[in-house]
Amino acid sequence: MTRILVLAKTPVPGRVKTRLCPPWTLEQAAMVAGAALHDTLTTVSASMGTGVLAVDGDHPAPMGWERVAQRGDELPARLAHAFADAGAGPAVLVGMDTPQLTRRHLADAVGRLGEADAVLGPAEDGGWWSLGLRDPAHAAVLRRIPTSLSDTGARTLQALRDLGLRVSLLPVLRDVDTVTDARAVAALCPAGSEFRQAVTALDAGVPA
């Protein structure tokens, strides 16, 4: 069975989504990050039932989920450790920056991983929003790929192919880095989304 890994940071002011400040405050940015994480965990739970939360900090995992602490000083190492610490077998990793994630996205990723060695979801900014691996040991290649660059996704795709893996590409999604991103992504979320409600409230000037 394919597991879903959610890589996340505990939404503490000053430690998450600082690129949203200004115009939002550190506390407001943390609130938005918490809403994005909530929506992501809710979608995974509705789709797969349970998952693995690889978390930096003390944020609790949903009931029935496995929780592992992130390891490593930099993001590439943390990504590789997340796959390793989640155990053997195929896994699909997502972050907390795409609260517009749907059950269909997850089902698509899991389904493609049944036929390919890896799946990769490119992000609009040149990074990636999801990576699935049939063999989690292949995540070791992430250690040598710099993150947060305009070609991080392309480098990741090439590194996977250099391993001889068959890679299936998922749809491109926009992740949340800036307030402009947050507003665009919120518009893609359903009305009941906590992320959409949080962004709408901030834009309307409603106190958090």
Secondary structure, 3 states (H helix, E strand, C coil): CCEEEEEEECCCCCCCCHHHCCCCCHHHHHHHHHHHHHHHHHHHHHHHCCCEEEEECCCCCCCCCEEEECCCCCHHHHHHHHHHHCCCCCEEEECCCCCCCCHHHHHHHHHHHCCCCEEEEEECCCCEEEEEECCHHHHHHHHHCCCCCCCHHHHHHHHHHHCCCCEEECCCECCCCCHHHHHHHHCCCCCCCHHHHHHHHHHCCCCC
